[in-house]
């Protein structure tokens, strides 16, 4: 478990940080029944679930109650809550949200290789279904790959999957490691493509190759607010990348709001507008149902 200090007063990282949108718009796009927000977070509250000493940033509080309110406002039925790096391997905030969700939430944890079987089994009962490996150096001190392999072996008996977060330029170095893992791998935000480059260019082609040649690789078509160079009124420059993956691998795609949008410095994302972006990447009702209902339900609730 990460080291934390109880009752510490936390102050949000001041430089360019933003608090989540206080009144997101109501989406025009009507989500299909039983839609899942398959990538979101809870932060603290810090006075109850302190942030890790080794964190690279301190976020604003973003509670489970606020997440449930957003879920209902946008029209989702369920959430997949991903452990945030600011909490390290102390998963208590996520577990607290899962156990009060009436089975309407699942989680992705951060763990250490020496976690006990008893702890893992308790996390599974709470609703955890995966672990996250983060390779984005500005957010974490990346662990040696042998430690991550050991952690991946610990979760196999539970049938969990692995969520991997990296940036596009890092994929060549990570390619062999990712393909060596013998479980389902879910890549956050499509591996963060550089949208200034062409969809059919060599960088994104490598990510497409990864998915084409390895049917255990899934992708989250989320993060348009992070990847776009157009700002809050656009995101259209991200659409060709996400739509290409959606139409090529329709049974291995997920989508999430990424609320409360940690480390966004350019603007405050409006979650209603993010939902309205979905038809641009999944234009048919069939594809929308796979993206938002069938795939996340199969991965998170049927195990």
N, C-alpha and C positions, 0 to 999 in steps of 0.2 A: 504494500500500500504506500502511496506517496506520502511524504511528510507534510503535515499541515499544522497550523497553529490555531487552536480553538479560540473563538471569540476575538480573533484579530479583526481590526477595522480595515476593510478593503476599499481602496479608491481606484476607480477605473483608470486604465492607462490613458493619460490625457492627450497624447500626440495624435491628432487626426481621428481619434476614435469617435464612433457614433453609437447612440442608443437605438434599439429597434423602433420601428415605426409605431407611434402611439395610436393611430387610427387608420389602418390600411383600408383601401377601398374594397367594396364588395365586388367579387369577380363577375364579369359578364358571362364568361364561360361556365357552364354548369357541369360540375364534376360528375362522373358516373357514380352510381350507388356503390357504397362500400369503398370509396377511394382511400388510398393510404398515402400520407405524407411520409415518404420513406427516408428522409434525411433531415433531421432537426436536432436541436440540443436543448438542454436545460443548464443554466449557470446558477450555482448556489441555491437559494440565497446564501451569500457568503457568511452571514452570522450563524447559519445552521449547518451548511456544508462548505467548510473553508476551502479556498483555492490552494493548489500545491505550491510549495516553496520553490520548486524548480521550474515553474511556469515562465513562459516567455512574454506573457501579457496578462493583464487583469481585466476581465470583462465587466459589464454591468450585470446586475442580477437579472435573471430571466427564469421565472419559476414555472413549475408544472401547471399551476392554475392559469397563468398567462398563456401557456402553450395550449391548454385545453380550450381556452376562450378563442384563441386564434383558429384552432381546428374547426370549431363550430361556426365561426364567422365565415371561413372560407368554403366550408361545405365538405370537409374531409370527415371520415369516420374513424380512422386509426392513425397512429404515429409510430415511426421507428426512430428512437432517440439514440443518437450516437454520442459516446463519451467524448467530451471536449478535452483538448490538450491542457487547458488551464486547470483541470482537476487531476491531471496525471493519471495514476492507476487507482485512485480513490473513487470508486464507482457509486458511492452512497447516494449521490443526488439523482442519478439515473435510476437506481434500484428503487428509491423512494417513489419516483414518478411511476415506474412500472407497477409496483404493488398497489398503487391507488388508482389504477387506470381501468379497473373492471375488465381486464383482459383486452383492452383496446390499444395497448402499446406493447412494443417489443424493443429490445435494446441491443446495442453493440458496445462492448466493453473494451477497456485497455487493461491488460494484465501483465504480470511478470511471470517468467518461466517457472518460478518456484511456487506458484500458487498451489494450494492444496486441492485435492479432489473434492474434499468436503465444501470448500469455498466455491468451486466451479459448479458443483451440483446445486448449491443454494442459489447461485446466480441464474442457473438454468430454470429453476422453479420460479424465480421472480420474473422471468421473461427474457433474459439475455439469450441471443442466438448467434453471436459472432464476436470477433475481436478485431480491433483496428490497428494497423501498422502505418505509422506516419513517417514519410521520408522527406517532408518539406522542412529543410534545414532552418528556415527562419522561424519555425514554430516549435521545433523540438530538437533535442540532441539525439540524433539517430542511433539506435541500438545496433550492435553487431548482428549480422544476419544469422549467425549460429544460435544466438539467443532467441531470435524471432522464429527460427525453425523449431526450436525446442518448445516454444509457446504454441506453435501450430499443432504439434503432436499432442499436446495436452488437451486440446479441444476436440480432437477427432472422435473420441468415444461419445461425445454429446451431439455430434452431427452439426456442429457450428460451422460457419463460413468465416472467411477473412475479408475485411475491408481494407483496401490499400489506397493511400493518398500520396500522390507524387505530382510533379510538374513535368510537362512533355519532354523537356530537354534531358530529364533524368531517366527516361524509359530505356534507352540503349544500355545503360549501366545496370538497370534493374531487371531487364528482360529475362535473363536466365534464371534469376532468383524467383521471379514471379511464376514462371512456367514450371519450376521444380516443385511447387506446392501442390499437394494432391487433394485439395478440397475446392469448393466453390470460392472464387475470388471475385469480389465486387470492387470496381475501381471508382473512386469518388470523382465526380465532376469530369468524367471522360478523360482523366489524366491531364486535365488543365491544358487543352490545346492553345497554341498561340493563334488567335483568330486573324492576325495579319497575314498568316500564311495560307495557302490554298488547301481546301479539303483533300484534294488528290495529291498534295505534295508529299515528300518523303517523311516528314515528321508525323503527320496524322495517319499516313499510310501504315506506319509501323504499329500504331495503336489498332488500326483496323485489322492488320495481320495477326496481332496478338489475339483478338477476339475470333477471327476467322479460323485460325488453326488450333484453338484451344477452347472447346465448348464448355469448359468450366469457368470461363471468364465472363463476368457480367459488367455492366456499366450503369452508373447513375448519370442521367442526362440533366443534371442540376448544375447550379452555379453560374447561370447566365449573367447574373449581376456582378460576379467576380471576373468573368472572362471577357465581357464586352468592352469595347473601346468607345461605344456610343453613349454611354451614360444611361440615366434612368428612363429616358424617353424612347429608347431603342431596343437594344439587345439583339437586333436582327442579324448582326454579324455573327452571332453564335448559332443561329438557327440551322444553317447548312450542315454544320458539324453534328449537332444533335439529331437532326432528321436523317442524316446518312446512317448513323448507328441504329436509330429506331427502325428504319425500313430494312436494314440489312440483318439485324439480329433482334427481331421483335419479341422473342421469348426470353431475352436476357437483359432487359432494360428496366430501370426504376427511375422515379423522380421524387424530389423533395424540395421544400422551400429553403432549407438551410437556415431557418429561423434560429436564433436571433441575429444571424449574419455576422459572426465574429470576424474581426480584422478588415471589414469593409471601410475604406477611408474616403472614397470618392463621392458617395451619396448614401442616403438612407433608403434601402429597398422597400417598395410598397408590395407587400405579399399578395395583395389582390391582383396587381399587374403581373406578378410572376405567374400566378395561376392562368391569367389570360394569355400568357405566352405559350402555354402547352399546345394549343392547336397548330402552332407554327412548326412544332417538332414532331407532333403526332396528329396528322390531319384527318384521320378517319376515326369513326367511333370504335371500330375493332381495335385499332392500334392504341387508342386512348384507354380502352379497357384493359388491354395487356399491360400497358405501362403503369396504370394507376391501381388496378385491382388484381388481376390474375397473377401477375409475376410477384408482387410483394406478398400476396396472401400465400402463394406456394412456398416462397422462401422463408417466411417468418411465422406463419400460423399453422402450417401443416407439418410441423416437426415437434 
